[in-house]
Amino acid sequence: MQTRWMQRAFLLVGAAALASAVACAQTDIAGSVYGAFNGTTTNGVVSQSPSNAAGALLEVRHISKPYFGFEGTYAYSRANQGYSLSPLPTACPTSGCSITVASISANAHEVTADYLASVKIKLTGFRIFALTGGGLLLDVPDNGHVSVCSSGSSGSSGCVTSNTSTSTKPVFVYGGGLDWGFLPHIGLRLQYRSNLYKAPDLTNLFTSTSAFTHTSEPMIGVYFRL
């Protein structure tokens, strides 16, 4: 009789623990829009200046009980690259070339897996979180080639054409933010993410800067809790 009572007690405790774990866990999908603000890199000869742009982020996130979780993300934005140097010898038959500038239109696709630390603020509907992770950043040019023409002080001119190619770089991601659940399954997500990666190599026309750069991404979006 005592053994049966103990078995029932253990079953009740186990059921309560499982119910608590399910209550603390949270799985959601989210969509956000953001601004991508980029830095300029240089190797002393070439300067590479990505343009700032708007983008969109999709997330699938799971918060385990009670503080930790993970997510997978996909992000898209424009990633036009501007290159400049002075002079470009192969494009100028004589000395005295003007500063040469090239622009390559491209799209950026980013896929990451991130680790999360999260704390829910009781009685407020707010959850704060921090994240770190990594993945791949793909910069895909719109056109298959780029041309640069320069003119010298003596009036001579020359042009160089080169193929473009997709650049794939590892990316390190970190950031944090705030969730506000204003409805039982719907909420607002404010976050800041920063990407650290090497400057993309889209053409052989310019020597790659091979320098680390970062993109700052303030975001606002909506999540739906499953």
N, C-alpha and C positions, 0 to 999 in steps of 0.2 A: 504493500500500500504506500509506504513512504517512498519507494523507488519510483512508482508511477506518478506520485505528486511532484517529485523532483524533475522527472522528464517533462511534465506539463509546464513547470516553471521555466525550464531551459527553453522550451519551444516558444513560450510567451516572450521571454527576453530576446530570443533570436528574431522573432517577428517584429518586435518593437525596434530593434536595431536596424533591420532591413528597411522598415518604413521610414525611419529617420534618415537613412542614407539616401533613399529615393527622394525624400522631401528636400534634402540639402543639395542634391545634384541638379544641374540645369544644363539643358541642351538647347541651343538656339541657332537660327540662321539670321544673317544681317546683311544689309546693303548700305554702303556709305559713299558719299562724294567727298572729294578732297582737292586741295591745291598742292601741287608738287613744286617745291622751291629748291633749285639746284645750285651747286657751287661750281666755280671755274677751276680747271686744272691746267698745269703747264709743266713742260720738261725743260724750259729755258729757251726753246726754239719755237715750239708749237703751243698755242693756247687753245683749249677746248672748252666751249661755253654752251652747255645745254640750256635750252629755253625753258622757262617756267610754263606750267600747263595745269589743266584740270584733269581729274581722273576719277575712276570708280573702283570700289573694293567690294568683293563678296567674301563672306566669312561663314564657316560652320564651326561652332564653338561648343565645347562641353566643359562645364565646371564640375569637378568631383567634390565630394564632401571633405571638409567644408571650405577649403581655401585654394585648392590647386586644380588645374585643368589644362586643356590643350585646344588648339584650333588649327584649321587649314584655311588658307586664303588664296584668292586670285585677284590681281589688280591689273588695271589697264589705264594707260595714259599716253598722250603724245610725248615724244622724246626727241625732238629736233636737235641736232648737234651743229654748232658753229665752230669752225676751225679757222685760225689765222696765224700767219707768220710773216716775217720780213727778213730777207726776200725769199722767193721761191726760185732757186737757180734754174731748175729744169724747165720752168715756164717762161724765163726771161733770157733771151739770147745775149743781152748786154747787161752791164751793171746799172744800178740805180733804179731797181724795180720798186714799184709802189707796194704797200702792204696788201697781201693777198688774203682774201676771205672766201671760204666755202661754207655752204650750208647743206646739210643732209636731212631731209624729212624722214622721220621714223616713228614707229609705234613701239611702246614698251609693254611687255607682258611679264608679270611677276607672280611666281608661285612659291608659297612659303608654308612651313610647319612651325608653329610657335608654342612655347610653354607659358602658362599663365599662373599668376598668383592673384587671388581675388578675395576681397572681404566685403560681406554684405553688412550695411549699416541698418540695424534693426529699427523698425517703426518709421522708416523714412522712404523706402522704395529705392534707395540708392545702393549701388555696388561699385566699389572702386577696384581697379585692376592694374597690374603691370605685366608686361610681356617681353619675351626675348625669343629669338629663333633664327631660322635661316632658310635659304632656298636658292632659287635660280632667277636671274633677271635676263630676259631676252629682248634685245633691241633689234627691230626688223625694219630696214630701210624701205621706203615706198618705191624707189626706183633702183634699177640694177647698175647705174653708173652715176658718176659725178664729174663735172668739168670745171676747171679753173682757168681763167685767162688773166694775164697781167700785162701792163704796159710799162716800158722803161722811160727814163727821162729824155732819151734821144728819139722817142717816138716808135721804137720797135716794140713788138708785142709777140706773145706766144701763148699757147693753150696746152693744157694737159688734161687727159681724161683717164679715169680709173674706175674699175668695177667697185661696187659696194657689196657687203656681205653681212649676214646676221651675226651679232655679237652675243655670246652667252657667258655670263659672269655669275659666280657665287655672290650672294648678298646676305649680309647680317642685318637683322631687324631688331629694334628695341623700341619701347614706348610705354604708354599707359593711358588710362582714361577713366570714364565714369559712365555707368549705365543708370538710367532712371526709368523704372517700371511704372508708368502712369496708368496702365491697364493690366489685368491679370496675365496676359500673354504677349503684350506689346509694350515696347519701351523705346526710349531715345538713347542713342550711344554717341558720346563725345569722346574723341581720342586723338592722341598725337603719336605718330609713328615716324621713325627715322631709319633710313636705309643707308648702310655703309657698303661700298663696293668699288671695284676698279673701273675707271672710265672706259666706256665701250669702244671697241675697235671696229669701225664701220667701213673704212677705206684704207688702202695702202698709199694713197696720194700724200697723206701726211703721216709723219712718224707718230706712233701712238704715245700719248703722255704716260701711259702705264701707271698713273697716279691714283691713289685712293680719293674718292669723293663721297659726298653724302647728299641725300635728298630728304628734306623736311616735309612732312605731310600732316597738316592739321585736318581733321575729318569730322563730319557730322553724318549720322545715319539713323536707321531704324532697325530694331531687331524683333524677331518673332520667336517666342519661347515655345518649344514643342511640348 
